Amino acid sequence: MQGKLGLRTSKWIWLVLSSLLLGVGAVTVHAWQNDSSELVTGQPSFGNITAAGSTITYTYTLSDARAVTLQAIGEVVQPTIAIVQNGLAVANQPNDEGNKIVLLTALLDAGTYTIQVGSINNTVGSVIVVVQSAEPITTGQLPLASVVTGQVRADATSATYNFTALPEPAYLYFESLLPTGGATLHLKNMTSGSESIVDSADVGGARFRIPAGSTAYEIDMAFTGTDQPQTFTLCLTTVSASSCEAGSVPVSTTGDDTAPTPDASNPSACTIIPLNANGANIRRTADAASPVLIGLPTGEVAAVIGVSPAGNFFNVSYKNVSGWVAKIAVSSNGDCSGVPVVTPPLFVPTPTPTPIPPTKAPEPTGPCLITMADKAFVYTKPDDSKPENLFDQVQKNYQLSPIGRLKNNSWWLTSYGNSWIQTKLIGHEAKVSGNCNHLPVVSPP
């Protein structure tokens, strides 16, 4: 909803725009889109919420997948943001805290989206909406029992993968292929919203135990701003398989593991397809603890060449690999009545190795510095809910020197005019170098 600007509102609008203009190239005067409903990255748009419960509606279009950050700033309004596509909510910022400045970051595929800006607590008035950034990302479904090799770099700062928990417990393996300064992993439970983070600057790899169930998970690999591409590997496998060691599973570089369909010239031949959305495991022998030879992705077909004497495993052929898959994990098709009984190889469990105590990583050296990988706001106080606390917008490649931190480490104090920066930006909009392990705890002003 658009309306005429009063004198007080005009002054407020120019105050906010001026604060954005403190960073060179942040916005330009012609970027004030008073009458446009199409949002453009980096160009603030003005709107007016005239009645409680009403919304301002914009459109936003992407030609490829991007990590998009939206910001809404109210004079009196406590704004909310919702991203909608085809009538379905994609992401939202409900502003439960009642702030006058809110941010919403979402991973969006190519397409056109509706951006709805509303308000809470019956607040009305002027709102500025801006798409702060739209970073390119790589997306894909994480296959089962395949090592996926990925990379993030300066022109593609994020890679996103999705998977669903299995009927049995699983392991997710992550390893950086750089000796230092690798990508940061964010593992998010899409049901609870909880997030686990592994910083490759400190830890070169990790193994997560994923509980059995049907929960969806999202992995976001974030570029940390080094001078070289950051390559990593991911692998999802069942706990009983435990087979993501080097050379034990096939390597996929795309996140998709396609395979030719078995010869369909004989429609009565016995074949199987996975029942689970994450596919099925083809094992070395007919035992759930046997190592996995290869994964059979959802929708792929394997030819049945035999059945175990107990009748609980199929002997199958897939991608020139012969192995065994549990009957309960697949659906059979064709005529399986004449499949021969095959005696599987004897399974001898591998002894559990004695764990090697981890070696302590060397402590970083050099002065503690924050180098901006993108534009970001800094504040006079560690509180981004009040417009008057906005100090500046620092630009990409600008360096800040931290001189202290809050006790909960949510904000760092810098020497740049004693301004404050949120630590949640580190790994996305900023990278850290040097030894920042001993910043003193300081109190907010």
N, C-alpha and C positions, 0 to 999 in steps of 0.2 A: 504494500500500500504506500502510495506516495502522497506527500502533502507539502504545503508551503513552509518554508523555514522561517521561524521566528529569529529575532536578533540573538537571543541567548543560545538557541540551538546552533545558529550559524557560527558563533564564536567557539562553541564546543566542537563542532565538526572541524573547524580549521585548527583548533588546538590538537586534536587527535591526528589529523593529516600532517601537521607540522612535526609531531613526534615521530611519525613514520618517515618523514623527509630528512630526519637527522642522519639516517644512513644514506650515503650517496647512492642514487639509483634505486632506492626502495620503491618509490611511487613517483608519478608525475602528476601535475595539476589536471591534465586532460583525462587522467585515469579515474576521476570522480564520476562514477556512472549513475547520475541521479535518475535517469529515465530508462536505463537498460535492465532487462531481466536476464541477460546472459552474462554469467560471471567469467572473467578472464583472469588467469593466474597473475598475481602481483598488482592487480588494479582494484582498489577499494570501491565498493558500491554503497550508496546511501539509501536507506529505507526508513519508513515511519510506521510503527505499530500504533494504530489509532484506537483500538478497543481490545480489552482483555479477551484472550482466547483466539484472536485473529493471528494470521501469519503473513509473512512476506515470502513470495515464491520466486526462485530463480532457476535457470537451467545451467548445466555445466556439462561440457562434452569432452571426452577423451578419445584420442585415436589409438592409444595403446594402454596397457596396464600401467598404473602409476600408484605411488603412495602419496595421497592427497591430504594436505593439512588446511582446514578451514578455521577462520577466526571470526567471532562476532563480538562487537564492542558496543555496549549501551551507555547512554548518558544517564538515564534513570532505569531503563529497561534491564531486567535480568534475563538475558537471551538464552534460547535453546536452539539447537541445530539438529536437523534430521536430513539424511540422504536417502532418497527414495528412487527406485527404478521399477517401472511396470507395475506400480501400485504396491510394491513390497518394500518395507524398510530395510536398507542395507546397513546403516549405522546411525547412531544418534548420540547426542550430548544433552542429557536432560537437565543439566545444571542444578543438581540436587543441593549444592552449597549456596545457591542464590548469588553467584558472582556476576559482576557487570562485564567481565571479559571471559570468554570461554573459547577453548580450542577443541577441534575434533579431527583426528587423523584416521584415515581409512584406506585400505588397499582396494582399489577399484579397477575392474577390467575395462576394456575399451567399450564406449557406449555413451548415451546421453542420460544424465541424471537430473532429478528435481531436488533442489536444495530448499528446504523449508525452515525459515527462521521465525520462531515464536517467542513467547515470554512466559514467565511464571510469576506467581504471587500478585496477579492482576496489575503488573507494571506495564506502562505504555510509554511511547516516545520514540526518539530517534535511535537508529541502529546503523553501524557501519559493518559491512560484511566483506571479507577479503579471502581469496584463496592464497594462502601464504606460500605454498610450495606444491609441486607435483613432480615427484622424483620417479624416474623409470624403474620398474621392477621386473623380475623374472618370476613366473608362477608355474606350478605344476603339481600333479598328484604324486606323492612319494610311493614308489612301488615296494612290494614286499620282497625281502631277501635279495635285493640288488643294491650294489654300492652306487650311489648317485654322486657324480662329481660336478660341483658348481663353482661359480666365480662371481664376486662383486668387485666393482671398480668405480672410478670417479664418475663415469658417465652412466652407470647402472648400479646405484648404491644399495639396492635391496633385491633379495631373491626370496620368494615365498613358496613354501611347500605345504601340502595338506595331507593328512592321513586320519584314519579312524581306528580306534582301539580294536584289538582282535578278541576272539572268544577265549583265548588263553593269554597269560601275561607275556609281554614283549619287551625287547630292548631296542632303544634308539641310540645308535652310535653317532658321535660327531667328532671329526678330527680336522684341524687346520693343517694345511700342507705348507705353511710358512713356519720357519723357526721362531719368529717373533712377530707381533703386530698383525695377527690374523683378524678375520671377520668375527663379529659378535653374534651369538645365537640367542634368539628370543623364542622360547617354547611356550605357547599359550594354550591353556585348556579352554575351549570355546564354550563350554557349559558353565564352568565356575568363574571364568575370567582370570584365574590365577596365572601367573607368568614366572618362568624360570629363565635365568640369564647366565650365559657363559661368555666371559670376556677372554678372547684368545690372546690378548696382551699378557694375561696372567696364567691362563690354562690352555694348553694346546689341544685338548680334546676332552670328551666326557661321554659317559654312558648313562642314559635315563632308563628307569624301569617303568614301563607303561602298564597300568592295571588292566586286567581283562574287562571287556565291556563294549559299549558302542559309542563312547565319547569321541567327538571330533577334536582334532588338534591342528594347530597352525604353527609352522616354523618360519620365522623371519630372520634371514641372514643379513646383517647390516654391515656396510662398509665403514671402516673406522678412519678413513682419510689418509692412509699412507701413500707413498709415492709409487706404489706398484699394485697390480691386481691381487686380490686376496682369494686364493683357491681353497676349497674345503671338500670334504666328503661327508655324506650322510648314509646311514643304512638302518633299515627297520627289519627286525627278525624276531621270531618267537624266542622265549627264554629257553625252551627245550632244544631249539636248534643251536643258539649261541654261535652263529657262523659268519660273523662279519669280519673275521680276521682276513688279512690280505690274501687274495688268491682263492678264497673259499666260495665266493659268490660272483656272479657276472657283474660287469661294470656298465652302468648306464650314464650317459652324459647329458641327457635331456629330461629325465624324470618320467619318460614313457618307455616301456619295454615291450615293443610290439614283436609279434612272431607270426610266421606263416601258419595258416590254418591247415590241419592235416588233410590229406587227399580225400576229397568228397566224392570220388568216382564210385565208391561203394557206400551208398547211403545206409546200409544195414550194419556197417562196421561199428563196433563199440567205442565210444568216445566219452570224455568227461569234460565238464566245465566247473569252475569254482562256485560255491554257494555264497561265500563271504565277499563283502565289498572290497576287501584288501587282497583277494586272491587266495591261493593255496600253496603249500610247500610240497615240493617233490624231494623226497629224502633218499639217502643212500640205501636204506633198507626199511623193512616194514616194522618200524619202531618209532614212537613219538619222540624219543630222545635221540634218534639218529640224526646226524648232521644233514642240513639242507643242501642239495646240489644246485637247485635253481628254483625260482619262484614261478608259479603259473598265474599270470595276472587275470583279473576279472574280464570275462568275455572271450578269453583265449581258450582253445580246444586242444586237448592232448589225446593221443590214440592209446587205447587200452590193449596191452599185449599179454596180460596175465592177471591172476588174482592170488593172494596169499592163501596157504592152507587153512588159516583161521577165518578167511573170508572178510577180514576187516581192512585190508589194504589192496589197492589196485597197483599192478606193475604197469607203468605208462612210459610212452616215448614222446618227448617234446624238445624241439630244437636240437635234435640228434643226441639228447641226453636221456638215458634210461634210468628210471628211479621208481620210488614208491610214494603213493599219496593215500592218506586216510580216506576211507569211503564216506565218513561223516562230514568231510570238508567239501565234497563235490557232488554234482548231479550227473548221473550216467545217461547216455542216449544211444539209440541203435540197439542191435541185438547183442546182448552181453551173455546170453545163455551158454554159448559155446566157448567162452574164454577159458584157456587152459589154466590149471593150477600150477603155480610156479613157487618153488621154495626160495625164499629171500636169503641173501647173505647173512651170516651170523653177525650180530651187532656186539661189539666189544666197546663199552664206554671208555672214553679217554680220561685218564686220571686227572683230578683237579690239580693244577700247578700250584706250587707254594707262592703266595703273593710276594712281590718284591716291594719293599718299602719305597714310597715315592721320594724322589729327591726334591729338595726345596729349590724353586726357581730363583735365579739371582734377582736381587732387588734392582728396579730401574735406576738409572743414573741421570744426572743433569737436572736443571731447574724444572719445576712443575709449570707446564704451559698448557693452555687450551687453545687449539687452532680451529677456527670455525670452518666447517664443511658446507655450511649454508648460512643464510641470514637468521638471526635470532634476537629476541628482545632481552635486555638486561634492565634491572630495576634498582631503585634507591633503597628498597626494603625487600626482604624475602617473602613477598606477597604479591601475586599477579592478579588479584581480584579487584584491585582499585586502580583506575586509570591514572590517578595522580602519582602512583609509584613508578610509572614507566620512565626510565632514564634515557635509553637510546636503543637503536636497532643496529647491532654490529653486523658487518658484512662478511661474506665468504673470504676465507684466508686471513681474517683479522686474528691477532693473537692476544689472549688475555692471560694475566699472571694471577693465579689464585693465591690469596694470603690468609684464608681461613675457611671454616665450614661450620654449618649448624651441627648440633649434636647428633641429629638423625640423618645427617649427610644429604638432605634433600636439596640444599642450596649451598653454593660456594661464594664466598666474598672475594672480589677481585680488586686489583690495584687501579683499575680504570674508574676513577671517580668514586671509589668505594662502592661500586655497583655489584649487584648480586645476579648470579645465573643459576638456573635450575639444573641439577645433575641429571635429570631424566633426558636432557638433550644430548648427553654424551653418548656417542655411538651412532647417533643419527645426524644431528645438526652440528656436532662438534666432536673433536678427538682430543685425547689427552696424551702428552708425552712427558718424559722425565719422571722424577720421583715425587709423586703426589701422596705418598702413604703417610706422611707425618704433618699434614695441615693441622694447625691448632684449632680447637673448638672455640667459636666466638658466639656472642649473643647478638640477636638482631637489634637494630637501633630503635 
